[in-house]
Amino acid sequence: MFFIHNRLFILFQLLELLFDKNYKIWKNIIKEDSIGNPVKYFLYPKSSGNKIHQAYHLKKFVDSSKLNFKKFKNIIEFGGGYGVMAKMLFKINKNYRYYIFDTPEVNLLQYYYLKRSGLDVGLNLNSKKKIILINNYPDLKKIIHILKKNDKNLFIANFSFSEIPISLRKKLNFIFKKIDYQIISYQKKFEEIDNEIYFKNLNKFNNNVGRFSNIIKMFHKKNNYYLFCWK
């Protein structure tokens, strides 16, 4: 359920990555391995559809913000799939403090994948591991609270924040009050939730507090969008 297989739109994303000025970086981070026996992309067997798709999110953020991922100190990912985004970003910079907020069951899947990948990962908030997996609201709030405002802290939520109830999103507003850098992807509508209104309001909030925030339509996926924000 966390994996995109042999979809045609992945080809267009792959071509953007390989013909980009930073193609060496993208080519390195999308290189697939055997952990979890991933299905390789049929038009580019060195990678998988999932890694290409995830790297594409990062590329589009770089295109908009002109930022270098090596500059970030802390990364908080809301809903981390099986851990592939964390693994790719650690190929760019091994010095992040990386937190993934997810359900307990998915945290265990992430732990297995990241541990097998040779990364420094733990399930205890108080540990000194580079990657910390959490699954409860108080821990998330504690992490956001201790972040220093002047540090470059990045929030990532790819098709995750847009799939939780609006009532829960309101309780998580403290995230956006603290974190200036945001990579969010979302669908226009999820079940009965109108995401278009919610993220337009978030975009307006970001701009009102002195950030650069934009909503960008995904070229290859209908009714899917990015919200990118930076200081």
Beta strands, then each sheet from edge to edge (+ up, - down):
strand 1: 40-41
strand 2: 44-48
strand 3: 74-78
strand 4: 97-101
strand 5: 121-122
strand 6: 131-134
strand 7: 153-158
strand 8: 181-187
strand 9: 189-190
strand 10: 193-194
strand 11: 212-217
strand 12: 224-230
sheet 1: 1+ 2-
sheet 2: 5+ 6+ 4+ 3+ 7+ 8+ 12- 11+
sheet 3: 9+ 10-
end
